[in-house]
Amino acid sequence: MNWPCAGMPPARPPLSLRTGLGNGLGSRLGLLLAGMVVLLVTAGCAFGRRSAVDPRLYSYQVDPDIVAVTRIVMVPLYHASGVGRAARSLDEATATAWRELGQFEILVVDQATRSKLLPDDVVARRNIPAEGLRRLREQYRADAVLVGRIEHFTSFDPISAGVVLHLIDCRHGRSLWTATCHFDGGRGEIQRDIRAWHRATLGDGLDDIGGWQNVLYSPRLFARYLSDRLAESVLRAFPASGSSAPRPPNQTRSY
């Protein structure tokens, strides 16, 4: 996907492989194939990873050229109207999750710097200034910039959040990775995934009072869970990064 960007040379759009069953499957063979696809996606067989998250809640697209990125500048996330201060925990959590991928150097700039480089909400406008990208390249030697918008963030029981993130190539204004999610802590499938994430990330020690359920009441922990889930999709472009199974470098996939 190319973002509107004045002064940028044209660049090819990223390839994508969209999952879905399509329309008009009326034959028995079509229904049988559709059932097989549903079973494969549900079981997480396609890429060797099982996830209980509803397919409508988490989707991403990644361009294979992301493997050439070394240095990323992350600007503070934009906030939709009504999003409170508790949502700021997503900034730190996102930066931490991307650093822990072990693939990039992450430079975080402050609000004042964002206002100088990208004064408008570029995610809501779907337009990023070429001058801002040029300054990111020259001042920070950045290959890409990570921008995002918090659409909503409810910090009380049940915690829920909606986020849109984009990694934009500083040379051409092309989207190298994009992810959107709506995670509602009140939903059973999200709670099951949180429990799996908590066990793999933090462990289930006997001295951990509340255990994985702490994530449902802590904006900081919930932000970390959400950020980890989104960031890990980047590794689909790095098949040699220690993943449990080979993954195609370019795809659109939902969890």
N, C-alpha and C positions, 0 to 999 in steps of 0.2 A: 504494500500500500504506500503510495506517495502522498505526502501531505502537501497542500498548497503552500508554496514557498517562493516568493518573488526573488528573481535573480539566480535561481538554481538551475543547473543544466538538467535536462530530462534524464530520468533513470528508470530502468526496467522495474516493474512491480514485482514484489516477491511472489514466488510460486506458492500455491497452497493446495492442500489435500483436505477437502471438507468431508466430515463424517456425516452420515445420514442415510435414510432409506429411499429418499426420492418419492415421487408421486406415481400413481397409476399402476401399482403392483396388483394386477387383478388375477393373474394366473396362479395356479397352485405352486409352480416352480418359483415364482416371484415371492410368494408368501413364505415358502420354505427357506429361500435365501435370506429374506428379511429376518426370519426367526433366528437363523444362524448368526447373522450380524449382531442382533440384540444380545444373544448369549455370549458372544465373544467380547463385546464391549462391557457387558455386566461383569463378566469374570475377570476383566482386566488382562486378557490373554494377549492382546495385540502388542503390548509393549512391556510385558513382564511385571506390571505393577498393579496391584489391586487398590481401588479407591471406592469408598462408599458415597462420595459426594455426588449430588444430583447433577446430571449433565447440563442442566440449565443454569447452574450457579457459577461455573468456572470454565472459561474458555480462553484459548490463547492462539496466537499465530507467531511463528518464528521463521526468520529468513536464514538460510544457510550461511550468508555472509557475516553473520554475527560472530563467527569463529575468528574473524580477522580483527575484532575489536579488542583493544588492550586497556585503554583508559576511558572511564565513564565519569562524567560530571552529573551528580544528582542535585536537582533543585528542590526546594520545599514543595510538597504537594499542594495543589490548589484545593480550596474547599468550596463545595456548593453552599448555597444559602441555607442557614440553619445548622450547619455542622459546627459543633462546639470544640472547646480546647482539648478535650480528652482525645480527640482524633489525632492530635500531634504525635501521639505515641507511634503512629504508623510511619512517620518519617524516619525515626531511629530504627524501627524494626525492619523497614525496607532496606535501608543502607546496610544493616547488619546481615540480613539474609543474602544480599548480593555479594558482600565481601566473603561470606562463608562458602560461596560457590567455588572459590579458589581459581576463577578464570579471568578476573578483571581487577584493575586498580580502580577503586571507587573514591572520588573526591566529592565531598558534600559542601555546597555553598549555602550561605545564609539568605534570609529573606531580602535583605537590602541588595545583595548581588543579583538575586533573581529578578528583582524589580528593575534593575538596570539592563539586564540581558534579555529578559522575556517579561516585559511589564504587564502584558495581558494574559488572561487565562487561555493559554494556547490549546489546552485540551477541549475546553468548551467551544472555542472558536474554530477548532480543527485547522488552525493556520499558525505556522511558526515563522518568525522573521528570519530572512537569510542573514541579516546583519548580526543577529544574536548568535546564530550558528558559527558565523565567521569569527566572532570574538571568542567564542568557546574554543574553537580550534587554535587560535593564535595565543590567547592568554593562558589557557590551561592544557594545551596540546591534547585536547579531548578528541577521541574518535567518535564518541556518541554522547548524547545527553538523555538522562532518564527523567521523564516528566510524568505527572499523574494528577488525578483529581479524585478526591473523596466525595462520592455522591451522597452518601449518608453514613452516619456513625451514631449508633445508640449505645451509650455506655452503661445502661442499667439493664437489669434482668428482663428479658434475655438480651444479651449483647448481640448486635448485628452490624454489618458494615457492607457498603458497596463501594468498590474501587475500580478505577480505570487507569492503566499504566501503559506508557509507550516508551520504547527506546528508539531514539531518532538519530540516524546517521548525520554527523555534523558536516559532511561534505555535500550530500545531495538532498538532505531533508527527507530521506526515505525511512519508513518504519521498519526496523530490524526485528522488533518483537513487540507484541501488544498483548495485553491480558485484561480481562474484565471478570468481576466476580460479584456475587451477592451471597454472603455467608450469614446465616441466621442461626444463632446459638440455640434457639428454641426447637430446631428441627432435629429429628432423630438421626438422620444420615450425617448431619454435620457433627453431632455429638459423638457418633461412632468414629468418625474420621479424626476428631480432636483427640479421642482416647488413643488411637493408633499413633498419632503424631506425638503425643505426650510420652507414650511408652518408648518410642524410638529416639526422642530428643532429650527428654528430661529424666526418663526412667520412672518406675513405680516403686520408689523406696518406701519402706514402712514409716519413715519419719516425715513423709510428705503428707501433712494433714490436708485432707480434701482431694489430694491427687489430681487427676485430670480435670475434675470438676472445677478446680480453681480457675481454669481458663475461661469458664462461662461467666465468671464474676469479676475478672480482672481485665480492664481495657488493655493494659500493657501486654499480658500474656496472649490475649485474643489477637492483638495486632501482630505479635510475633508468629503465631500460628498461621494467620492469613498471609503474611509476607513470605513465610517459608514455602507455603503451598504455591504461591504465584511464582516465586523466584526459581523453584526447582524445575519448572517447565523449560527454563532456558537450557538446561542440561540436555534436552532432547536433541540439540544441535551438536552436542559433544559426545559421540558414541564411545569414545575411549576414556570417558571421565569417571569410570568405575560404576556405571549403571548396571543393573542386574541383567539387562538384555539389550542387544543392539537396537537403536532407534533411528528411523529415517531422519535426515537432517532438516527437512522442511515439511511442516505439517500444521494443520489446524485441528486441534483435538480438545474435547471437553471432558471434564471429570464430574 
